[in-house]
């Protein structure tokens, strides 16, 4: 077993930008692996459901070309997880198209593993029938009807498919939807390092330079793992890792500060210690692995719910703001007189009151002199959505409210045209756990020469 392994995460998300200086300094540390996360559910269900990437293609291509240039020059492996954003079949195909184009243009040749994560609906239904699927963040049981309603469903892989791909001799691994930490952790586990430390380091590396100060967009991060600890450090000389910054990132996206659930188990941070190893690096030790009674994978699915049209407006009339709920109820009533309220959703997002947190907002009093109002209509088809939104916007512009003195001027529109077609709307309808006997079962690994 090697004494240590160095992993370079060039950025927090493929397509978010790799600072040239950070990449240069990071490569001076002679990393054994380049690993990068390429996806997330953070941007919402649209990208998974529609099968499109959420990063810009030009930026995505530039970043991938930067990584492949380093890999080709140094002959070190590259691991990419959650390809294309959502990690489904079209996202994987998109990533492969960009990847092949770069290799063809620059004459690169890599032994490549492609790992699919989109699962067949019939297979999911069989797992439901076997009682192997349980709710996660969605409280209801997964039904066959919801499976059919999904545009696509992906399973979030752990380290095992990456380990298998590396065992098959892959120099570049392009994987569909994957546990973010697994992308970084797999090479360290394969080299024999502690599973808990590898996963914890992976959790910190997956967002790149986000665990370093000062935070200013995408940047790189180095992780060096040893037998009983790992160290993280930004290659950017203008940034530092501190105990506070690294510990804070260990709590990122967590409901439990001491436990992070992962495929097959969890890491326990009860006895984790963060130590300032150098002025710019933090050493982490003491994290433990807790094996789960059964190996589970997270399923993610998105279903189309209609077509979205919206308008943005500002409100500055203090009388309207003081009577906002009466005003909005009046708009709903007037719209319902023409379009009975079934088959569509008319939504109001009030920024300056509860536009961010909605019903969870504890402060109900509007304290500002102006508010931002987003009016949204989701209906079955584009024409219905546009027609209902147009009526709602017109009514909102002219409808009365207590104390009103003018005959117009309820809303101020920043854009012309005011009505914006936002396209198909999706919702997450699958967010469940599935028990598997074999962590490799849902994931097809294909070896290709590129």
C-alpha angles and dihedrals in degrees: 000000000000117000092234143350128214121210123188119205101195093197143348096254130012105253097027094099136270115227106229093221092052092050091048093050092044092054090052086068089064098236118206093212140020110213129177138175114225105182151038144170089235095099089057136248100304097084095049093044097044093042095232132127121251097211124076113266095225092051091043091052093047093051094046091048090052091052095045092049090058093044093050094048094047100028093228123145125262123210121194122183132193090016117212095009106281096045096225128131097276091046090053091048091050092052092047091050092054092042094051091047092055093046093047093048095047100034096243121160120196133167098237134199118203115196119194121211103176107106129211115254093226090057092050090051090053090053090050090052089052091053093245099126123078135174121269117171092346105073098209127083115258111254132196088246091058090047090054091046092056118100087211140340126214131190118220107233126215128212097292099083090048091050091050092049092051090048088055089058101258116170092185123030118196109186135182122229109349140170101265095228092049092065090062098033100053099075091049093049091048088054090055102258122145114285096222094049092045093051093044091050089047091053090056096042096048092079093046114213094001089103091061134076134271098036113211112151131297119353143150133268133195124215123193115189125196134174099283105012146018133219129211124200135165114241088210103096091210092063135065138198114226132184088253095049095047095042089048091053090050086062093047115125091001132134091185115048093205103041134053115187115220136169106294098006144338142265117245116213096183092112098028116133126201115202131181099239095178132353088272105029136066126207119212126197140156100052112144135205120231114197115223120231088240134016110252133183127200117242119208124190136167129203130199112246100178143284122312128218122173145173131206122216142164127227123202105157106114091208092056092045090051090052097036099132092048089049095050092046088052091053091051092050094049092048092048090056088066100028113032107226102256128096093030142056123227109196134182122201111194113200109199092041116036107334093123104040103021113192090359092065108114095194107074099168116096106229102176132081094236139028136202116231125199115191113197133184123190113189136159097264138019096253094052092045092050094045095050092045091050091053093045091050093048093047092047090051095054111019117116130243135185114295096009113155104174127069096224143007102088093135138032114208118208095196139049117233088044097196113075123197107220097181130224116000123216137187132200105254098162120056102139142130122248124197116222133183092209119040088208096053101097096039123083112206116202123184115213135173113234 
